[in-house]
C-alpha cells in the first residue's frame, strides 16, 4: 500500500505509542518521513483523564462506561454513525478507549431506553468529564508548522485546537484510517523487515 501523497522528507508527529501509533510510525518512516513520536506515559496510564474520573467520581465514570451514546456525522460523501459508551473498558475493567466529541454526539432523550432520571444523571456525568478534560495538567500542547503531520488514535487521544488569528491562511487536512488497515500495514512492514533483514 502506497500513500496517496509523497511522505519523503515530511515531518510526522505521532502522539501515543499504542498499537496504532507504532504502526503509523513504521509506515511513515518506511516511506521516507522524519517521524517524531511521543508517549509521555506508560500504556497503563493512557486514558488518564478517564482514570481520574473513575477515582474522583466513580458514579459518573460508571454511567459513562455503560450508557450507549450515538455519535453521527454526515455530508455529501459520508454517513457515519456509531452507538457506544463514551468510555470503553475491556472485560477486566481497564480503560481502552474514550469517545468525546460534542460536535457529533447526538442528544440522549428519555423514553424507551432510559428514564428522565437516567438522562439527567448522564448529563451530570458528561459535564464532570468535560470539565476534567480541560485541566492543563492533562494536556500536551504543541504547534504545527506548515507541512507537519500529526497522527493519533481518535479513541485514545482526546484532541482539539486552541484559538488562532483569523488573518493569514490556514489549511488543515483530516485523514482517517480504520485500525484493521493500519494493523495490516504494520504486519506487512514487519514481514518485509524480516525478509530483508
C-alpha positions as CSV (number, residue, x, y, z in Angstrom):
1,X,0.0,0.0,0.0
2,X,1.5,3.3,-1.0
3,X,0.2,6.6,0.5
4,X,-1.7,8.9,-1.9
5,X,0.9,11.6,-1.4
6,X,4.7,11.8,-1.0
7,X,5.9,11.4,2.6
8,X,9.6,11.6,1.7
9,X,11.2,14.4,3.8
10,X,7.9,15.3,5.6
11,X,7.8,15.8,9.4
12,X,5.3,13.4,11.1
13,X,4.3,13.7,14.7
14,X,2.8,10.6,16.3
15,X,1.0,11.1,19.6
16,X,0.6,7.9,21.5
17,X,2.6,4.7,21.0
18,X,0.0,2.1,21.5
19,X,-0.6,-0.4,18.6
20,X,-1.8,2.3,16.2
21,X,0.9,4.8,16.9
22,X,3.6,2.2,16.4
23,X,2.1,1.1,13.1
24,X,1.8,4.6,11.8
25,X,5.3,5.5,12.8
26,X,6.7,2.4,11.0
27,X,4.5,3.2,7.9
28,X,5.6,6.9,7.7
29,X,9.3,6.0,8.2
30,X,9.1,3.3,5.6
31,X,8.0,6.0,3.1
32,X,10.8,8.5,4.0
33,X,9.2,10.7,6.6
34,X,11.1,12.1,9.6
35,X,9.0,10.7,12.5
36,X,8.8,12.1,16.0
37,X,6.8,10.0,18.4
38,X,5.7,10.8,21.9
39,X,4.0,8.9,24.6
40,X,4.8,10.6,27.8
41,X,3.2,8.0,30.0
42,X,3.3,4.2,30.1
43,X,0.5,2.4,28.4
44,X,-1.0,1.6,31.8
45,X,-1.5,5.4,32.3
46,X,-3.2,6.0,29.0
47,X,-6.7,7.2,29.4
48,X,-5.6,9.3,32.4
49,X,-8.5,11.6,32.3
50,X,-11.0,8.8,32.4
51,X,-8.9,7.1,35.2
52,X,-9.1,10.3,37.2
53,X,-12.8,10.5,36.7
54,X,-13.1,6.9,38.0
55,X,-11.0,7.8,41.1
56,X,-12.7,11.2,41.8
57,X,-16.3,10.4,40.7
58,X,-16.9,6.6,40.4
59,X,-20.6,7.0,39.8
60,X,-20.0,9.4,36.8
61,X,-17.4,7.0,35.4
62,X,-19.8,4.1,35.7
63,X,-22.6,6.0,33.9
64,X,-20.2,7.0,31.0
65,X,-18.8,3.4,30.8
66,X,-22.2,1.8,30.5
67,X,-24.5,4.3,28.7
68,X,-24.6,3.9,24.9
69,X,-24.3,7.3,23.2
70,X,-24.9,7.8,19.4
71,X,-22.3,9.7,17.5
72,X,-23.2,10.7,14.0
73,X,-21.8,12.7,11.1
74,X,-22.9,13.1,7.5
75,X,-22.1,15.2,4.5
76,X,-22.3,14.7,0.7
77,X,-19.7,11.8,0.8
78,X,-20.1,10.2,4.2
79,X,-22.7,8.8,6.6
80,X,-21.1,7.8,9.8
81,X,-23.0,6.5,12.9
82,X,-21.9,4.5,16.0
83,X,-23.6,3.9,19.4
84,X,-21.2,3.1,22.2
85,X,-20.4,4.2,25.7
86,X,-18.2,7.3,26.0
87,X,-15.7,5.3,28.0
88,X,-14.9,1.9,26.7
89,X,-13.5,-0.7,29.1
90,X,-12.3,-4.3,28.5
91,X,-13.7,-7.3,30.4
92,X,-11.2,-6.7,33.2
93,X,-12.3,-3.1,33.6
94,X,-9.2,-1.5,32.0
95,X,-9.9,1.7,30.1
96,X,-9.4,1.1,26.4
97,X,-11.0,4.0,24.6
98,X,-12.7,7.3,25.0
99,X,-15.3,8.9,22.7
100,X,-15.8,12.6,23.4
101,X,-17.0,14.7,20.6
102,X,-19.6,17.4,21.3
103,X,-20.0,18.1,17.6
104,X,-21.1,14.6,16.6
105,X,-22.7,13.4,19.8
106,X,-26.5,13.1,19.5
107,X,-28.7,14.1,22.4
108,X,-29.8,11.5,24.8
109,X,-33.5,11.6,25.3
110,X,-35.6,9.9,28.0
111,X,-38.1,7.4,26.7
112,X,-38.0,3.8,25.6
113,X,-34.3,3.2,26.6
114,X,-33.9,5.4,29.6
115,X,-35.8,7.3,32.3
116,X,-35.7,11.1,32.9
117,X,-33.5,10.4,36.0
118,X,-31.0,8.3,34.0
119,X,-30.8,11.1,31.4
120,X,-30.2,13.8,34.0
121,X,-27.5,11.6,35.6
122,X,-25.8,11.0,32.3
123,X,-25.6,14.7,31.5
124,X,-24.2,15.4,35.1
125,X,-21.5,12.7,34.4
126,X,-20.8,14.2,31.0
127,X,-20.3,17.7,32.5
128,X,-18.0,16.3,35.1
129,X,-15.9,14.6,32.4
130,X,-16.0,17.7,30.2
131,X,-14.6,19.8,33.0
132,X,-11.9,17.3,33.6
133,X,-10.6,17.1,30.0
134,X,-9.8,20.8,30.1
135,X,-7.4,20.5,33.0
136,X,-4.0,21.9,31.9
137,X,-2.0,19.2,33.7
138,X,-3.7,16.6,31.4
139,X,-2.9,18.4,28.2
140,X,0.0,18.1,25.7
141,X,0.3,21.3,23.7
142,X,2.3,21.7,20.5
143,X,2.3,24.0,17.4
144,X,2.3,22.5,13.9
145,X,4.4,24.1,11.2
146,X,3.5,24.1,7.5
147,X,3.8,20.6,6.1
148,X,3.7,18.9,9.5
149,X,1.5,15.9,10.1
150,X,0.1,14.9,13.5
151,X,-1.2,11.3,13.9
152,X,-3.2,9.9,16.8
153,X,-5.7,7.2,17.6
154,X,-9.1,9.1,17.8
155,X,-10.3,6.8,20.7
156,X,-7.1,7.0,22.8
157,X,-6.0,10.7,22.5
158,X,-8.5,13.5,23.0
159,X,-7.5,16.3,20.7
160,X,-8.6,19.8,19.9
161,X,-7.1,23.1,18.8
162,X,-6.6,26.4,20.6
163,X,-7.7,29.7,19.1
164,X,-5.9,31.2,16.2
165,X,-5.7,34.6,14.4
166,X,-8.3,35.0,11.6
167,X,-5.7,36.7,9.5
168,X,-3.5,34.8,7.0
169,X,-4.1,31.4,5.6
170,X,-4.7,28.2,7.4
171,X,-5.3,24.7,6.0
172,X,-5.7,21.6,8.0
173,X,-6.4,18.3,6.2
174,X,-8.0,15.5,8.2
175,X,-7.4,11.8,7.2
176,X,-8.9,8.8,8.9
177,X,-7.8,5.1,8.8
178,X,-9.5,2.1,10.3
179,X,-7.5,0.1,12.8
180,X,-7.6,-3.1,10.8
181,X,-6.0,-1.3,7.8
182,X,-3.2,0.1,10.0
183,X,-2.6,-3.2,11.7
184,X,-2.4,-4.9,8.3
185,X,0.2,-2.4,7.0
186,X,2.2,-2.9,10.2
187,X,2.2,-6.7,9.7
188,X,3.3,-6.3,6.1
189,X,6.1,-4.0,7.1
190,X,7.3,-6.4,9.8
191,X,7.2,-9.3,7.3
192,X,9.3,-7.3,4.8
193,X,11.8,-6.3,7.5
194,X,12.2,-10.0,8.5
195,X,12.6,-11.0,4.9
196,X,15.3,-8.3,4.1
197,X,17.0,-8.1,7.5
